[in-house]
Amino acid sequence: MISIILLAGFGIINLFTGFLKSNRIMLPLVLFFLAIVFGVNLFSWNDPQSYFNNMMTIDNYAVAFTGIMVLSTLLILPFSQRYVADQDENLAEYYSLLLFALMAGIMMVSFENMIMLFLGIEIMSISMYVLAGSDKKRPRSNEASLKYFLMGSFFTGFLLFGIVLIYGATGSFDITTIAGTAVGADGIDNTMFVAGLLLTIIGISFKISAAPFHFWAPDVYEGTPTLFTAFMSTVVKIAGVAAFYKLLNAGFASSYSTWFPTLIAITVLTLVVGNIGAAVQGNIKRMLAYSSISHAGYLLMSVIAFNERSEQSIFFYSLAYSVATIAAFGILKLVTVQREDESFASFNGLGQTNPLLALVMTVSMCSLAGIPLTAGFFGKFFIFTSVLEDNSLIWLVVVAVLLAAVGIYYYFKVVIAMYMQPTGNYERVRVTSLASFVLIFMTVLTILLGLAPALVSDLI
């Protein structure tokens, strides 16, 4: 709760820094704010507290995923130095919107009442609608914002209607009360309850870009400024998946047989669409967008497994995925800004001109592909292990492994371009000291988690 209050306060304070004549103080100030929030969040470990008449609970689950989201934001912001150098007049607003979206993410992973879940989703969504269209001079950014807003508003209706139907069937928004009501025949067999549950699943599936509700993601990711795309594909997705699992686990566990067929169909379709879609892209940003869709499918596998290993596998995979994805988007931003090209050709010869960037990108691609000795390998290993607890789901693991092989193909297209293609007319990409430090940190963390996953895998 203190983290939410701090983020709200810091976001408002940061707005006033927009009156300064120089933007140079803003980045260090926001990083300092986030470091405070990260530290304060850790003090809540093993000290669960409920707030607002039990509408929110800050327990170890909420603390763990809040830590991932705050860390992800800390790693993303150093790549905003171009906005600082260019004296972007809206920089204070960008940072504040990110802080408000992060605050909403914490609400989503700590809710105990469906009203609080809805508020978290909407605060985050509104922030991202604005950030998606923040590059007002680019038509694609305007298109991304409008498309995201229209589609998001439409599916918000599904989510809200689902919550209302569940309330009508159970008489409560509290997920503990809903869980108790759903145990009886009136809960599981009630048409209103089942319809509400399915509409809620559809609404949240849109937010995490799970197929077939993913159609907005490639265009929105491509049009949104890369810095905010990185936030969208990590913090927003992690908050959505963590909230989704908590909702199903705490509120609808007794209705497992009701939602399982729908969710497994969504999961398989997400894996297929994400991996096959990424394999045919010629634009790296769109490839990473489809890649993000596929990773939503892997995370949903743990939700489907629905056993004691699920929380651990979701947590570790979220951390591994976030670190690798932020590194990939960070390098993409550095390269495309200077080379003005988002195709695979923009990475040609990067291994010769910028060995550090090429190394970090290679480790990132290997982790996302699930190659051994990287965090991504154990992320997939933990997910597959959780699913294999149920022998009837062996086929799902086989499908996921085959599609992971497709992932190796499109991730290594970037590696081949960096090391096996001529540089051409491209010059060395300029990288700031802060960005270099963050990239090295993420690379070390990815390899460290690949060598010693137990460092964090047993936290939940």
N, C-alpha and C positions, 0 to 999 in steps of 0.2 A: 504493500500500500504506500509505503514511504517512497518507493521508486516512482510510482504513478504521480504522486504529489510533486516530487522533485522535477520530473520531466515536464509536467504542466507548468510549473513555475519557471523552470529554465527556458521553456519555449516562449513564454510571455516576455521574460527578461531579454531574451535574444532578439526579439522584435525591435526593442528600443536601440539595439546596437546599429540598426539600419540608419539611424540619424547621424552616425559617425561619418566623417569625411573619408576614412580609409577602411577597407574591408579586411586589412591584415590581422586585426585582432580577433576576427570572428571565428576562424577555424581553430586556433588554439583554445579559445574560450569554450566552444562547443565540445571539443575533445576533452577538455577539463571537466565540463558538466557530465559527460558520459562516463568518464572514469569514476566520478563520485557515485553516480547511479550504480555502476557495476560493483563497486565496493560495498555500498549500502545494501544492495540486493543479497550479497553473500551472507550478511549478518542474519538473514531470515532463515538460513539453512537449519533444519531440525527444530524450528520454532514456529509451527503453523499457527496462523492467526486468521480469524474471520472478521469481516467488516460489513457495514451497511445491512445489519440484520441478516447476516449469513448470505448475502448476495455475491460475495467474493471471499475466496480463501487463498491465502498465500502459504502454500505448502512446498515441499521439496520439488514436486512436479513443476509448479509455477516458477520457482526459483531457478531450476535448471534451464528451462526454456527461455526465461527472461535473460539469463546469462548469455545464452547463444545469440539472442536477438541484439542485446546491447553490444556484445563483442563484434558481431557482424557490422553493426552501424559504425563502430569505432574503426573497423578495417576499411569501410567504404569511403568515409569522409576524406581521408588524405588525398584521394584522387580528385577532389573538388578544387585543388589548388589553382586550376586554370580560371575558375570563376573568381577566385581571389585576385589573381594577377590581372585579369581583365576588368577589375572593379565593377563586377556585375551589380547593378543597382538593386536587384531582387534577392541578393544572397542571403540576407537575414531571414526573409520569408521562406526560402528554400530550406534552410536549416531548421527553422521553427516547425515547418510542416513535417519534416522528418522526425523531429522529437515528438510531435503530437501523434504521428502514425506509430511510433515505437511505444508510446504510452498506451495506445489502443491495442497493440499486440499483447501487452502485459495483461490488459483487461480480458482479452480473449483466452489466455491460458490459465487465468485464475478465477473464472466465473463459476458461480454456483446457481445462478438464476439465468434463465434464457433471455431476459430483458438485458442483463449485463452483457451477454454474448452478442446480442444484436447491436447494442450501443458501441461495443468495441469494433465490430465489423464495419459499421457505418462511419465511425470516426476515421478509421484507417482508410476506408474506400474514398471518402471525400478528400482526404489529404493526397491520395495517389491520383485522383482525377485531375487535381490542379497541377501536380508535379509532372504528370504525363504530357501536359500541354505547355510546360514552362518555356520551351524554346519557341516563342511566338512567331519568329521569322521563318520557321520551317513549316510548310504545309503538312508534312507527315506528322509532326508533333501535334498540330492542331487536330488532325484526323484521329490520332491515337487517343487524345483526350476526349473527343466527342464520342468515339466508338466505345471507349471504356466506360464513359458516363452513361450512355444510353443502354448498353448491355448490362452494366452493373445495376442500374436502377431497375431494369426489367427483372433481373434475377433476385434483387432484393425483395421484390413483390412475392416471389416464390417462397423465399425464406420467411418473410413476415407472415404470409398466409399459413405456412406450415406451423409456425410457432403458435398462431391463434387457434388452429385446429387441435393441436396438442393440448392447449389450455382448455379448450372446450371439452375434450375427452377426459381430462384428468383433473381439471379445476385448479391447476397450479402451474406457475412458471419455474418453481424450484425443482432442480433436477433430481434431488433426493426423494421428494414427494412423488415426482413423476415415475421414478424407478419403482417405488412401492405400489403405486397404482397399476403400473403396467404388468405386475406379477399376476394379477387376476385375469380371468377370461374377458372381462369388460375392457381391459386395457389392450391386450394383444389382438383380440378378435374384433374390436370396435373399428368400424370403417373410418370414422373420423380420426381416430388415433393413427391408424396405418397411413391414411392419406397425408396427415400432418407430418409424420415421420419421413415419408418419401419426398415430400416437398422440401423439407429441411435439408435432406441429403442432397437434393438437386441444387439448392441455394448455396450450400457450402462447397459443393463440387465445382461450381462456377468460380468461386473465390480462389480455389487452389489450382485452377485451370486443368481440371480432370476431364477427359473426353467422356461423352461427346459435347461437353460444355466448355471446350477449350478454344473455340473458333476465334475468339477475340485476341488471344494471347500473341500469336506471331506478329500481327499488324501492330498491336499496342507496344510490344517489346521493341519492335524495330523503330517505331516512330518516337518513342520516349527517349529523352537524353540518357546516354549510357549509364551515367551515375545513378539515376533513379531506376533504371531497368535492373541494375544490380540489387538495389534495395527491394524492388518488387519481386524478383525471382528468389530471394533468400528470406528476408525478414517476413514479408507478407505471406509467403508460402508456408514457412515454418509455423507461424502463428495459426494459420488456417488448419494445418494438419494436426497440430497439438490440440487445438480446440475441438476438432472433429473427433479425435480419439477420446478425449475427456468426456465429450457429450455422449458418445455411444457407450463408453465404459461405465460412467456414473449414472446415466439416465435411462439407457435403453439396452442394458446387458441382457435382461430377461426377454427382450424382443429380438434376440440374435437371429433366430430363424426367419424373422420377418424381413429384416434389412440385408441379411447376408447375400441372397441371390442378386439383388440390385447392385450392391457394392462390389461383388466379385465381377460382374459384367462391366461395371465402370472401370475397375482396375485393369482388366485384360485389355479393354479397348484403349485405355490411356497408355499402356505399355506399347501396344502396336502402333497407334497413331504417333506417339512421341518419337519412337525410334525410327520408324519408316519415314516419317516426315522430316526428321533431321538429316537422314541419309541423302535426301535428294535436294538439299538446299545449296545454293551457291553463295549466299550471304551469311557470314559468320554470325551475325547478330540473330538472324532468323534461325540458324542452326542451334544456337544456344537457347532460343525460345522453345523450340521443339524438344531440345534436351531437357529443359526445365519441366515440360509436360511429362516426359518419360520418368523423370525422377519423382514426380508426384505419384506415378503408378507404383514405383518401388516402395515409397512410404505408405501407400494405401495397402500394400501387401501385409505390412505389420499390423495395420488396423484390422484387416481380415483375420489374421492369425488369432488375435484376441486372446492372448494368454499372458503368463507372467513375464515372458521375454519381450513383449510388444513395446512397453515403455522404454526399455533399455535400447532396443534396436532403433526405434524412432529417434531417440535422443542422439545416439552416436551417429546415425546416418545424417541427421540434420546438421550436426557440427561438421562432419567431413564434407558434406555437400556444400555447405555455406562457404567454408574456407576456400575450397577449390573454385567455386563459381565466382566468388568475389575477385580472386586472383585473375581468372580468365577475363572477366568484364573490365577489371582495372587495366590490364594490358591492352585489351581491345580498345579502350578509350584512348590510351596513350598513342597507340599505333594509328587508329583511324583519324584522330584529330589532326595529326601531322601529315599523314599520307592521303587523307581525304578519300578513303576507299574502304568499304566494309566487306569486300569479297575476300576469298581465300588468298588471292594474289597479293593483297596488302601485307601479308606475312612472309612473302617470298624473301629469302636470304636473311631473315631476322637473326638466325644463328651466327651469321658473320658480322652483322653490324651491331647487334645488341645481344651478346651471349647470355647476359643475366636474364633479360626478358624471355629469351628463347628457353632457357632452363626452367624458369618459373612456369611458363606456359606449358611446357612438356610435362612437368610434374602435375600440374592442374588437370591436363587432359587425361593423364594416366589415372589419376584419382577418380575423376568422373566416369572413366571407363571401367573402373574396378580392377585395375592391374595390381598384383601383389606388391608389397612393401610401401603401399600408399594407404591413407586412411579410407579411401573409397572402397578398397578391397574388403576390409573388415566391416564397413558399413553394409555392403551387400551380403557378406557372410552372416552377420547377425540377423539380417532380415530373413534370409533363406532358412536359417536355423529355426527362427521363430515359426515360420510357416510349416516347416517339416515336423513340428510337434503334432500336426494333424496329418496322418498318412493319406487321407483322401485328397490332400492339396498338393501331392507330389507333382502332379501335372502342371500346376501353376508355377512351381519352381523351374521346371523344365522349359516352359514357355519364356520365363523371365531370363534364364541363362542364355537361351538362343537369341533373344532380343538384345541382351547385353553384348553379345558378339557383334551384332549390327552396330552397337554403340562404338565399339573399338574402331570400326571402319571410318565413321565420320569424325571421331575425335582425332584420329591419326592423320586425317587429311591436313589438319593444321600443322602437325609435327613435320609431315613431309614437305609442306610449303616452306617451313622455316629452315630446314636443313638440306633439302635436296633440290630446291629451285633457285635459279640465279637471282641476285639482288636487283638487277636492272637499274633503273634510275633512282631508286629509293635511297635516301640518306639515313644516317643514324638517328634513331628516335631519342629525343631528349627526355630524360627522366630526372625528377627532383630527388634530393636526398631522402626526404620523408617517404616518398612513394617507393623508392628502392628498399628502404628499411622495412616497410610494411610487406612488400613482396617477398623479401627474404624471410621474414617472420612467418608468413603463411606457408612458404615452402618447407621450412623446418618443421612447423607444426603438422603439416600433412604427412611428412615422412616419419616424424616421431610417433604419431598416432597409428601409422602403418606398421611400425616396429613394436610399439608397446601400447596396444589399444586399451589395456586394463587401467591405464592412467585415468581414463574418464568413463569407461564403459560400465563400471560398477557403481556409479554415483546414484543412479535411480534404481 
